[in-house]
Amino acid sequence: MSTHAHLIHYDADRRRLWIAGQRCHHGATGALLTAAATVGLLAARLRPTGLLALAATGCVLMADDWHDRPIWFERGWQNQP
């Protein structure tokens, strides 16, 4: 998997997604969602319900992928099994 011409690549066998050669871990995605929701909650004055749901979803994604946290933001294709 060292050279790919695709911007988005999905490996259906291993159920993994890469964007521009960077593997997307759901834990890393959860961290970004939680951070965005936290910033939104700090800025929101009314109706934070959607932001609370977004933060909760991010936390669940991070908890589910916690064992892979050292490689969440590691660059490259990450071909580990």
N, C-alpha and C positions, 0 to 999 in steps of 0.2 A: 504493500500500500504506500510506497514511497512517492510515487508520482500520480496524482489524480488531477484531471482537468475539470472536474465538477466542483462547483461552488458548494453544493449540498450533497452529501453522500450518506445513505442509510444502509447499514449492514443488517438485513432482515434475519440472517441466521443468528447473529449475536445480539440483535436488537440494540444497536448503537448508532448514534448520529454524529456526523462531523460537518462542520461549517468552515469552509476555507481551510481545510486541513487540521482544524482544531476539534478534538473530541468534546462533545457536550455532555457533561455529567449532570444527572438530575439534581444532585446535591449542590453543584455550583449554580445551576439555574435557580434552585430554591434560595440560595444565599443572595442572589441578585434580586429575586422577587421580594424577599423579606426586607432587604435594604431599601428598595424602592417604596415598599409599603410604609416602612418606618419614616422615611422622609415625607411621604404623603400625609401620614398621620400627624407629624409635627407641624405641617403646613395647613392641614384641613381644619376648618372651623365647624362645618356641618356635615352630617351623614358619613361618618367614618366606617360604616358597616362594610362596604365593599373593600376598603383598605384592610380591615381586620381579617376578612376572608382571604385576601391576597397574602397577608403576613402568615396566617395559619397554614395556607397551602405551601408557602415557601418553607416553613418549619418542618412540615411533614416530608417534603422532598429531601431536605437536608438530613433528617433523622433516618430515612430509609437508605440513604447512600453514605452514611457516616463512615463506614469502613474504608471507603475510597477517598476520604478527605485529603490525604497528602498529594493526590494527583488531580484534584478538581480543576485547578488552573494551570496544570503542566502543559507546556506547549507541545505540539506535534500530534502524530496519529495515534500514539499509545496503543500498541498492538498486544497488550497483555491479554492472557486468556480470559 
